[in-house]
Amino acid sequence: MRALAAVCAAFWITNAGFSAVELHLRNGDRITGQLIGRSDGKLIFLSPFLGQIAVPEDQAVVVDAPDTPVESLAGIPPASSTLPRANAPAHGMSGAPPKKPWQGKVEFGFLQQTGRTDTAQVSLRADAERTLGKNNYRFEGRALYSEQYQQTTSDRYDALLRWRHELSGRVFSQAQSSYTKDRVKQISNNFEENVGVGYKLLQRPRHTASIGAGVTGQYRDATGVESGTAFLGEVFQDYSYKLTGRLTILQDSNVSYAPTARNRYAYTGSNYIPTDGTATNYRLRFNSALQGKVTERVSLNLRFEYEFDNAILDPKAKVDQRVTTSIGYGF
C-alpha cells in the first residue's frame, strides 16, 4: 500500500504542475516534494508520503530534483545519487550550505528486574561529531553500571576523542585519545593514544566502510598487573549501512597486540609481590548498533558490545559482553 501511495503521490505532483525539489537534511536523509514557503525560520515542505512538515532552515537545504524516485518519497536515499553541483540552483539559499555544527545524541538506558533474579542496569552515553573541511572530529563518552543480587557486576567509565584527516579521496590519517576506568576489572586508570592510517573501502550514500592500522601507546594502573606503559599494534575497521531514512546499522571493531607481556602480581594480604606469571597483552573489541528514529530528534537504539582483555588478572573479568537498549535524543 505504501508503494502504491508513493507512486500515486509522484503522479499527483507531476500532473499538478508542481516543481519537484529535494529536501537534503543534515542527517543524510533526502525527501522529494514541494517547497511551500518559510515561516519563523522554518522550511514548510509538502511531501506526498509524509504530508506537510516543518524543518529548521539551518538543518536542511532545498535543491532542484530532475526526477522523483519512489524511494525518495518514502524517505530513503536513492541507491545511486549524486551530490548537487556547486552552481545548482537553490530555493532561497545563497552560496554554499552553512557549516555543520557539532551533531550528536545522548542515550539513556535502564533495566530493573525482580523475582527469580534481582537485577538493575543503567547506561548513559553521549557522542558528538563534526566535519570541518578535510577534518572529522568525534567524541564518545560512556558510563555503565549494573548489579545483581546487590552485587556490582559492572562499573565502567570511558571516553575517547578521535580526529581523522583526509589525505586523499580514500586515504586518511587518524589520532585517537581514550581513557577508561573499570572498578569491576580493577582498572584504576587506563590512558591510550593511537596514531594510524586508514582507507575508505566504501563511500556510497547508504554504505560507508573503512579499515586501518596504527600504533597505540598505553599506560595502565590495574590491580594484579604491573603498572606502566606498553606499545600495541592495532588494526581497526568501521562500517555503517542506512537501511532506510530512519534505520541505520553501525559496526566497528579493533584488535590490539603488544609484543611484550605484563608481569603479574599476587596479593599476600598486605601488599603485592611479583610472581613468575606474565600476561600476554592483547585485546579484542567488537561493537554493533541498530538505530531507529522515532522522530527527527528521538531514537531507539539496540546495541551489542563485546570486549576481551587478556591482561586482566581475574579470568572472569577478561570478557565483557552486553546487549543494551536505550532511548536517545539528538542535537
C-alpha positions as CSV (number, residue, x, y, z in Angstrom):
1,M,0.0,0.0,0.0
2,R,2.8,2.4,0.8
3,A,4.5,1.8,-2.6
4,L,1.1,2.4,-4.3
5,A,0.6,5.6,-2.3
6,A,4.1,6.8,-3.2
7,V,3.5,6.2,-6.9
8,C,0.2,8.0,-6.8
9,A,1.8,10.9,-5.0
10,A,4.5,11.2,-7.6
11,F,1.9,11.2,-10.3
12,W,-0.1,13.9,-8.4
13,I,3.0,16.2,-8.1
14,T,3.9,15.8,-11.7
15,N,0.5,16.4,-13.1
16,A,-0.4,19.2,-10.8
17,G,2.2,21.4,-12.2
18,F,4.4,21.5,-9.1
19,S,8.2,21.7,-9.5
20,A,9.7,18.7,-7.6
21,V,12.6,19.6,-5.3
22,E,14.6,17.6,-2.8
23,L,15.0,18.4,0.9
24,H,18.5,17.4,2.0
25,L,18.6,17.0,5.8
26,R,21.9,17.2,7.7
27,N,21.5,13.7,8.9
28,G,21.7,12.4,5.3
29,D,18.0,11.9,4.6
30,R,16.6,13.2,1.3
31,I,12.9,13.8,0.8
32,T,11.3,14.7,-2.5
33,G,8.3,17.0,-2.6
34,Q,7.2,20.7,-2.9
35,L,8.6,23.7,-1.0
36,I,5.5,25.7,0.2
37,G,7.3,28.6,1.9
38,R,9.1,29.7,5.0
39,S,7.8,30.7,8.4
40,D,9.5,31.6,11.7
41,G,12.9,30.3,10.4
42,K,11.5,27.0,9.2
43,L,11.0,25.5,5.7
44,I,7.4,24.4,5.1
45,F,7.7,21.4,2.9
46,L,5.0,19.2,1.4
47,S,5.9,15.5,1.0
48,P,3.4,13.3,-0.8
49,F,4.3,10.5,1.6
50,L,4.9,12.3,4.9
51,G,2.5,15.2,4.3
52,Q,3.3,18.8,5.4
53,I,6.4,19.1,7.6
54,A,8.4,22.0,9.0
55,V,12.2,21.8,9.2
56,P,14.5,24.5,10.7
57,E,16.3,26.3,7.8
58,D,19.7,25.6,9.4
59,Q,19.0,21.8,9.3
60,A,18.3,21.4,5.6
61,V,19.0,22.6,2.1
62,V,16.5,22.6,-0.8
63,V,17.8,21.7,-4.3
64,D,16.2,21.0,-7.6
65,A,15.4,17.4,-8.4
66,P,15.4,16.2,-12.0
67,D,13.1,13.4,-11.2
68,T,11.1,11.9,-8.4
69,P,12.3,8.4,-7.3
70,V,9.8,6.4,-5.4
71,E,12.3,5.6,-2.7
72,S,13.0,9.3,-2.1
73,L,9.3,9.8,-1.4
74,A,9.5,7.2,1.3
75,G,12.4,9.0,2.9
76,I,15.0,6.5,1.6
77,P,18.1,7.9,-0.1
78,P,18.4,6.7,-3.8
79,A,20.7,3.8,-4.4
80,S,22.8,5.9,-6.8
81,S,22.6,9.5,-6.0
82,T,24.9,12.4,-6.8
83,L,25.6,15.5,-4.7
84,P,24.2,18.8,-6.2
85,R,26.7,20.8,-8.2
86,A,28.2,23.8,-6.7
87,N,26.2,26.0,-9.1
88,A,23.0,24.1,-8.7
89,P,20.1,26.5,-8.1
90,A,18.7,26.5,-4.6
91,H,15.4,28.0,-3.4
92,G,16.1,30.9,-1.2
93,M,19.6,29.6,-0.3
94,S,22.5,31.7,-1.4
95,G,26.1,30.3,-1.7
96,A,27.3,27.2,-0.1
97,P,25.3,25.5,2.7
98,P,26.1,26.6,6.2
99,K,28.9,24.9,8.1
100,K,27.7,21.9,10.0
101,P,27.9,22.4,13.8
102,W,28.5,19.6,16.3
103,Q,25.9,16.9,15.8
104,G,25.3,14.0,18.2
105,K,23.0,12.5,20.7
106,V,22.6,11.5,24.3
107,E,21.3,8.0,25.2
108,F,19.9,6.6,28.4
109,G,19.0,3.0,29.2
110,F,17.5,1.5,32.3
111,L,16.5,-2.1,33.3
112,Q,15.2,-3.4,36.6
113,Q,14.0,-6.9,37.2
114,T,12.8,-8.6,40.4
115,G,11.6,-12.1,41.2
116,R,13.7,-15.0,40.1
117,T,16.6,-12.6,39.7
118,D,17.2,-9.1,41.2
119,T,18.9,-7.1,38.5
120,A,19.4,-3.4,37.8
121,Q,21.2,-1.9,34.8
122,V,21.9,1.7,33.9
123,S,23.7,3.0,30.9
124,L,24.4,6.6,29.9
125,R,26.1,7.5,26.6
126,A,26.9,10.7,24.6
127,D,28.5,11.1,21.2
128,A,29.1,14.1,19.0
129,E,30.7,14.6,15.6
130,R,31.7,17.5,13.4
131,T,33.4,17.8,10.0
132,L,35.4,20.9,9.0
133,G,36.9,20.7,5.5
134,K,39.1,17.6,5.5
135,N,39.0,17.1,9.2
136,N,36.5,15.0,11.1
137,Y,36.2,15.1,14.9
138,R,34.3,12.6,17.0
139,F,33.7,12.4,20.8
140,E,32.2,9.5,22.7
141,G,31.5,9.0,26.4
142,R,30.0,6.1,28.3
143,A,29.0,5.2,31.8
144,L,27.8,1.7,32.6
145,Y,26.6,0.3,35.9
146,S,24.8,-2.9,36.8
147,E,24.2,-5.0,39.9
148,Q,22.7,-8.5,40.5
149,Y,21.6,-9.6,43.9
150,Q,23.0,-6.4,45.4
151,Q,26.5,-7.3,44.0
152,T,28.1,-4.9,41.5
153,T,28.7,-6.6,38.1
154,S,29.6,-3.6,36.0
155,D,31.0,-0.2,37.0
156,R,32.8,1.3,34.0
157,Y,33.5,4.8,32.6
158,D,35.3,5.6,29.4
159,A,35.7,8.4,26.8
160,L,37.5,9.0,23.6
161,L,38.3,11.8,21.2
162,R,39.1,10.9,17.6
163,W,40.5,13.1,14.8
164,R,40.6,12.0,11.2
165,H,42.2,14.0,8.4
166,E,41.6,13.2,4.8
167,L,44.8,12.8,2.9
168,S,43.2,11.9,-0.4
169,G,39.8,10.7,-1.7
170,R,40.1,7.5,0.2
171,V,43.1,7.6,2.5
172,F,43.0,9.3,5.9
173,S,45.2,9.7,9.0
174,Q,43.8,9.1,12.5
175,A,44.7,10.2,16.0
176,Q,42.7,9.0,19.0
177,S,42.9,9.6,22.7
178,S,41.0,7.5,25.2
179,Y,40.5,6.9,28.9
180,T,39.0,4.0,30.8
181,K,38.2,3.3,34.5
182,D,36.6,0.0,35.4
183,R,36.2,-0.9,39.1
184,V,35.0,-4.5,38.4
185,K,38.0,-5.2,36.2
186,Q,40.0,-3.4,38.9
187,I,41.5,-0.9,36.3
188,S,42.2,2.3,38.2
189,N,43.3,4.3,35.2
190,N,43.9,3.4,31.6
191,F,45.2,6.0,29.1
192,E,45.8,5.3,25.4
193,E,47.0,7.3,22.5
194,N,46.6,5.9,19.0
195,V,48.0,7.1,15.7
196,G,47.3,5.4,12.4
197,V,46.3,5.4,8.7
198,G,43.1,4.2,7.2
199,Y,41.5,3.5,3.8
200,K,37.9,4.0,2.9
201,L,36.6,0.8,1.2
202,L,33.1,2.2,0.5
203,Q,31.9,5.8,0.0
204,R,28.3,5.4,-1.0
205,P,25.2,7.4,0.1
206,R,24.0,4.5,2.1
207,H,27.2,2.4,2.7
208,T,30.5,3.5,4.3
209,A,33.3,1.2,5.3
210,S,36.9,1.8,6.4
211,I,39.9,-0.2,7.5
212,G,43.2,0.9,9.0
213,A,46.2,0.1,11.2
214,G,48.3,2.0,13.7
215,V,50.3,2.0,16.9
216,T,48.8,2.6,20.4
217,G,50.7,3.8,23.5
218,Q,49.1,2.6,26.7
219,Y,49.5,3.5,30.4
220,R,47.6,1.2,32.7
221,D,47.3,1.1,36.5
222,A,45.4,-2.0,37.4
223,T,45.2,-4.5,40.3
224,G,47.4,-7.6,39.9
225,V,49.2,-6.4,36.8
226,E,52.4,-4.4,36.6
227,S,51.6,-0.7,36.2
228,G,53.4,1.2,33.4
229,T,53.5,1.8,29.7
230,A,53.2,-0.5,26.8
231,F,53.0,-0.2,23.0
232,L,50.5,-2.2,21.0
233,G,50.0,-2.7,17.3
234,E,46.4,-2.2,16.2
235,V,44.1,-2.9,13.3
236,F,40.6,-1.4,13.1
237,Q,37.5,-1.2,10.9
238,D,34.2,0.5,10.9
239,Y,31.0,0.2,8.8
240,S,27.6,1.9,8.5
241,Y,24.6,1.0,6.4
242,K,21.5,3.1,6.1
243,L,18.7,0.7,5.6
244,T,16.0,3.4,5.3
245,G,15.7,7.1,6.1
246,R,15.1,6.1,9.7
247,L,17.0,2.8,10.3
248,T,20.8,2.6,10.4
249,I,23.3,-0.2,11.2
250,L,26.6,0.8,12.8
251,Q,29.5,-1.6,13.5
252,D,33.2,-1.1,14.5
253,S,35.9,-3.4,15.9
254,N,39.7,-3.4,16.6
255,V,42.4,-5.8,17.7
256,S,45.4,-4.7,19.7
257,Y,48.5,-6.7,20.5
258,A,51.7,-6.0,22.4
259,P,54.9,-8.0,21.7
260,T,55.9,-7.6,25.4
261,A,53.9,-9.2,28.2
262,R,52.9,-7.6,31.5
263,N,54.2,-9.1,34.8
264,R,51.5,-10.3,37.2
265,Y,51.5,-9.8,41.0
266,A,49.9,-11.9,43.8
267,Y,48.2,-10.3,46.8
268,T,49.6,-11.5,50.2
269,G,47.0,-9.7,52.4
270,S,49.0,-6.6,52.9
271,N,50.9,-6.0,49.7
272,Y,51.6,-7.3,46.2
273,I,54.6,-9.5,45.4
274,P,55.9,-10.4,41.9
275,T,55.2,-13.9,40.6
276,D,56.6,-15.8,37.7
277,G,53.4,-15.4,35.7
278,T,53.1,-13.0,32.8
279,A,50.1,-11.7,31.0
280,T,50.2,-11.6,27.2
281,N,48.9,-8.1,26.4
282,Y,46.3,-8.3,23.7
283,R,42.7,-7.1,23.3
284,L,39.7,-7.6,21.0
285,R,36.7,-5.2,20.8
286,F,33.5,-5.6,18.7
287,N,30.6,-3.1,18.8
288,S,27.4,-3.0,16.8
289,A,24.2,-1.0,17.0
290,L,20.8,-0.8,15.3
291,Q,19.4,2.8,15.5
292,G,15.8,3.6,14.6
293,K,14.5,7.2,14.5
294,V,11.1,7.8,16.2
295,T,11.2,11.5,15.3
296,E,14.0,13.7,13.9
297,R,15.3,14.0,17.5
298,V,14.3,10.9,19.3
299,S,15.7,7.4,18.6
300,L,15.6,3.9,19.9
301,N,18.9,2.0,20.0
302,L,19.8,-1.7,20.3
303,R,23.5,-2.4,21.0
304,F,25.7,-5.5,21.2
305,E,29.2,-5.0,22.7
306,Y,32.0,-7.5,23.3
307,E,35.5,-7.0,24.7
308,F,38.2,-9.5,25.6
309,D,41.2,-8.1,27.5
310,N,43.9,-10.8,28.3
311,A,45.9,-8.5,30.5
312,I,43.2,-8.5,33.2
313,L,44.2,-10.7,36.2
314,D,40.8,-12.1,37.1
315,P,39.8,-14.7,34.5
316,K,36.1,-14.0,34.9
317,A,36.7,-10.3,34.2
318,K,38.6,-10.8,30.9
319,V,35.3,-10.9,28.9
320,D,32.9,-8.0,28.9
321,Q,29.7,-8.7,26.9
322,R,26.4,-6.9,27.0
323,V,23.2,-6.2,25.0
324,T,21.6,-2.9,25.8
325,T,18.6,-0.9,24.6
326,S,18.3,2.8,25.1
327,I,16.4,5.9,24.1
328,G,18.4,8.7,22.5
329,Y,17.9,12.4,22.0
330,G,19.7,14.1,19.1
331,F,21.1,17.6,18.9
